[in-house]
Amino acid sequence: MTTEVISTAQGPVSVERHGSGRDIVMLHSLMSDRGIFDAIVPSLSQTHRVNLVDLPGYGSTRRVDTEIEAFADVI
């Protein structure tokens, strides 16, 4: 597992990565955090690189306006 902060035009985005292979990007809901995927990451990471992205306001990803478009711009 690695955790990195990616610089974007909208600010930093925190991503936790597991495994290797073809990428799978997991986005948690607005009512949880990336920990919601803990139960399935070990299985998925056996054959894929699993990217767990922190949405705005979680981890090192900065907060943005509450409109869904602002979240989409960050991702």
ZAGUGU-347767 format. One record per residue (C-alpha): residue in three letters; x, y, z; residue number from 0. Coordinates in steps of 0.1 Angstrom, whole numbers. Each point is the difference from the previous one (the first is absolute). Example, Ala and Ser with C-alpha at 12.3 -4.5 7.8 and 13.67 -1.06 7.14 Angstrom:
+------+-------+-------+-------+------+
! resn !    xx !    yy !    zz ! resi !
+------+-------+-------+-------+------+
!  ALA !   123 !   -45 !    78 !    0 !
!  SER !    14 !    34 !    -7 !    1 !
+------+-------+-------+-------+------+
This chain:
+------+-------+-------+-------+------+
! resn !    xx !    yy !    zz ! resi !
+------+-------+-------+-------+------+
!  MET !     0 !     0 !     0 !    0 !
!  THR !    11 !    35 !    -8 !    1 !
!  THR !   -17 !    33 !     8 !    2 !
!  GLU !     8 !    31 !   -20 !    3 !
!  VAL !   -13 !    35 !    -4 !    4 !
!  ILE !    -5 !    10 !   -36 !    5 !
!  SER !     2 !    37 !   -10 !    6 !
!  THR !   -29 !    11 !   -22 !    7 !
!  ALA !   -12 !    34 !   -12 !    8 !
!  GLN !   -27 !    -2 !    28 !    9 !
!  GLY !    25 !    -9 !    27 !   10 !
!  PRO !    14 !   -32 !    15 !   11 !
!  VAL !   -18 !   -33 !    -3 !   12 !
!  SER !     9 !   -29 !    23 !   13 !
!  VAL !     2 !   -35 !   -16 !   14 !
!  GLU !     7 !   -33 !    17 !   15 !
!  ARG !    13 !   -28 !   -24 !   16 !
!  HIS !     0 !   -37 !     4 !   17 !
!  GLY !    13 !   -28 !   -23 !   18 !
!  SER !    11 !     2 !   -36 !   19 !
!  GLY !   -15 !    -6 !   -34 !   20 !
!  ARG !   -29 !    17 !   -18 !   21 !
!  ASP !   -14 !    30 !    20 !   22 !
!  ILE !   -32 !     0 !    19 !   23 !
!  VAL !   -10 !    34 !    14 !   24 !
!  MET !   -23 !    -1 !    30 !   25 !
!  LEU !   -20 !    31 !    11 !   26 !
!  HIS !   -17 !    -1 !    33 !   27 !
!  SER !   -34 !    16 !     6 !   28 !
!  LEU !    -4 !    34 !    16 !   29 !
!  MET !   -12 !   -16 !    32 !   30 !
!  SER !    32 !   -22 !     6 !   31 !
!  ASP !    37 !    -1 !    -7 !   32 !
!  ARG !    23 !   -23 !   -20 !   33 !
!  GLY !     1 !   -24 !    30 !   34 !
!  ILE !   -34 !   -12 !   -13 !   35 !
!  PHE !    19 !   -22 !   -25 !   36 !
!  ASP !    23 !   -17 !    26 !   37 !
!  ALA !   -18 !   -34 !    -3 !   38 !
!  ILE !     4 !    -3 !   -37 !   39 !
!  VAL !    34 !    16 !    -7 !   40 !
!  PRO !    21 !   -32 !     9 !   41 !
!  SER !   -19 !   -20 !   -26 !   42 !
!  LEU !     0 !    26 !   -27 !   43 !
!  SER !    37 !     9 !     5 !   44 !
!  GLN !    11 !   -36 !    -8 !   45 !
!  THR !    -6 !     7 !   -37 !   46 !
!  HIS !    -4 !    38 !    -3 !   47 !
!  ARG !    14 !    33 !    13 !   48 !
!  VAL !   -27 !    14 !    22 !   49 !
!  ASN !    -1 !    38 !     3 !   50 !
!  LEU !   -20 !    12 !    30 !   51 !
!  VAL !    -6 !    37 !    -5 !   52 !
!  ASP !    -9 !    23 !    28 !   53 !
!  LEU !   -28 !    23 !   -11 !   54 !
!  PRO !     2 !    37 !     9 !   55 !
!  GLY !     0 !     5 !    38 !   56 !
!  TYR !    15 !   -34 !     8 !   57 !
!  GLY !    36 !    -9 !     7 !   58 !
!  SER !    23 !    25 !   -16 !   59 !
!  THR !   -25 !    10 !   -27 !   60 !
!  ARG !   -12 !    36 !     7 !   61 !
!  ARG !   -36 !    10 !     3 !   62 !
!  VAL !   -18 !    15 !   -29 !   63 !
!  ASP !   -35 !    15 !    -6 !   64 !
!  THR !   -28 !   -25 !     7 !   65 !
!  GLU !   -12 !    -1 !   -36 !   66 !
!  ILE !     6 !   -34 !   -17 !   67 !
!  GLU !    17 !    18 !   -29 !   68 !
!  ALA !    27 !    12 !    24 !   69 !
!  PHE !     7 !   -36 !    11 !   70 !
!  ALA !     1 !   -11 !   -36 !   71 !
!  ASP !    26 !    27 !    -8 !   72 !
!  VAL !    23 !   -13 !    27 !   73 !
!  ILE !    -3 !   -36 !   -12 !   74 !
+------+-------+-------+-------+------+
